């Protein structure tokens, strides 16, 4: 899978400007939408969070 290009911008997760960030998707609230970008450390945090969440879900008994 090709990597998305890095751009100079604002990291939505750590709220820091002037970082190299990658588009991670849109955020939506009250019917409005805006693009979300994140820096590599925040992307890595999100990856670990998602992996942890997925492992916890996999351990749930079948219903």
Phi and psi restraints in degrees (value plus and minus 20) as a CYANA .aco file:
   2 UNK   PHI     -87.8   -47.8
   2 UNK   PSI     124.6   164.6
   3 UNK   PHI     -98.2   -58.2
   3 UNK   PSI     127.3   167.3
   4 UNK   PHI     -94.6   -54.6
   4 UNK   PSI     128.4   168.4
   5 UNK   PHI     -90.6   -50.6
   5 UNK   PSI     124.4   164.4
   6 UNK   PHI    -103.4   -63.4
   6 UNK   PSI     122.5   162.5
   7 UNK   PHI    -153.1  -113.1
   7 UNK   PSI     135.5   175.5
   8 UNK   PHI     -96.7   -56.7
   8 UNK   PSI     104.5   144.5
   9 UNK   PHI    -194.0  -154.0
   9 UNK   PSI    -174.6  -134.6
  10 UNK   PHI    -125.8   -85.8
  10 UNK   PSI     107.1   147.1
  11 UNK   PHI    -105.9   -65.9
  11 UNK   PSI      98.4   138.4
  12 UNK   PHI     -84.8   -44.8
  12 UNK   PSI     -53.0   -13.0
  13 UNK   PHI     -99.7   -59.7
  13 UNK   PSI     -65.6   -25.6
  14 UNK   PHI    -117.4   -77.4
  14 UNK   PSI     -22.1    17.9
  15 UNK   PHI      36.4    76.4
  15 UNK   PSI      26.0    66.0
  16 UNK   PHI    -138.2   -98.2
  16 UNK   PSI     113.0   153.0
  17 UNK   PHI    -115.2   -75.2
  17 UNK   PSI     137.9   177.9
  18 UNK   PHI      60.3   100.3
  18 UNK   PSI       3.1    43.1
  19 UNK   PHI    -124.9   -84.9
  19 UNK   PSI     140.9   180.9
  20 UNK   PHI    -100.9   -60.9
  20 UNK   PSI     100.2   140.2
  21 UNK   PHI    -148.8  -108.8
  21 UNK   PSI     142.7   182.7
  22 UNK   PHI    -146.2  -106.2
  22 UNK   PSI     124.7   164.7
  23 UNK   PHI     -88.0   -48.0
  23 UNK   PSI     107.5   147.5
  24 UNK   PHI    -132.9   -92.9
  24 UNK   PSI     -29.5    10.5
  25 UNK   PHI     121.3   161.3
  25 UNK   PSI     158.6   198.6
  26 UNK   PHI    -110.0   -70.0
  26 UNK   PSI     136.7   176.7
  27 UNK   PHI    -138.6   -98.6
  27 UNK   PSI     123.5   163.5
  28 UNK   PHI    -152.9  -112.9
  28 UNK   PSI     119.0   159.0
  29 UNK   PHI    -171.5  -131.5
  29 UNK   PSI     118.0   158.0
  30 UNK   PHI      29.4    69.4
  30 UNK   PSI      17.6    57.6
  31 UNK   PHI      58.8    98.8
  31 UNK   PSI     -19.7    20.3
  32 UNK   PHI    -123.1   -83.1
  32 UNK   PSI     135.0   175.0
  33 UNK   PHI    -157.8  -117.8
  33 UNK   PSI     126.5   166.5
  34 UNK   PHI    -165.7  -125.7
  34 UNK   PSI     131.3   171.3
  35 UNK   PHI     -93.4   -53.4
  35 UNK   PSI     128.3   168.3
  36 UNK   PHI    -139.5   -99.5
  36 UNK   PSI     111.5   151.5
  37 UNK   PHI    -140.7  -100.7
  37 UNK   PSI     130.1   170.1
  38 UNK   PHI    -161.3  -121.3
  38 UNK   PSI     129.2   169.2
  39 UNK   PHI    -100.2   -60.2
  39 UNK   PSI     147.7   187.7
  40 UNK   PHI     -79.6   -39.6
  40 UNK   PSI     -65.3   -25.3
  41 UNK   PHI     -79.7   -39.7
  41 UNK   PSI     -58.4   -18.4
  42 UNK   PHI     -91.1   -51.1
  42 UNK   PSI     -55.8   -15.8
  43 UNK   PHI     -83.5   -43.5
  43 UNK   PSI     -60.8   -20.8
  44 UNK   PHI     -84.7   -44.7
  44 UNK   PSI     -61.7   -21.7
  45 UNK   PHI     -78.6   -38.6
  45 UNK   PSI     -64.7   -24.7
  46 UNK   PHI     -82.9   -42.9
  46 UNK   PSI     -61.4   -21.4
  47 UNK   PHI     -79.1   -39.1
  47 UNK   PSI     -67.3   -27.3
  48 UNK   PHI     -83.9   -43.9
  48 UNK   PSI     -61.2   -21.2
  49 UNK   PHI     -81.3   -41.3
  49 UNK   PSI     -66.0   -26.0
  50 UNK   PHI     -84.7   -44.7
  50 UNK   PSI     -63.2   -23.2
  51 UNK   PHI     -80.6   -40.6
  51 UNK   PSI     -63.8   -23.8
  52 UNK   PHI     -81.5   -41.5
  52 UNK   PSI     -66.1   -26.1
  53 UNK   PHI     -81.7   -41.7
  53 UNK   PSI     -63.0   -23.0
  54 UNK   PHI     -84.8   -44.8
  54 UNK   PSI     -62.5   -22.5
  55 UNK   PHI     -81.3   -41.3
  55 UNK   PSI     -61.6   -21.6
  56 UNK   PHI     -83.2   -43.2
  56 UNK   PSI     -59.8   -19.8
  57 UNK   PHI     -86.9   -46.9
  57 UNK   PSI     -58.6   -18.6
  58 UNK   PHI     -85.6   -45.6
  58 UNK   PSI     -45.7    -5.7
  59 UNK   PHI    -103.4   -63.4
  59 UNK   PSI     -31.1     8.9
  60 UNK   PHI     -86.5   -46.5
  60 UNK   PSI     119.3   159.3
  61 UNK   PHI     -86.8   -46.8
  61 UNK   PSI     128.4   168.4
  62 UNK   PHI     -85.9   -45.9
  62 UNK   PSI     123.9   163.9
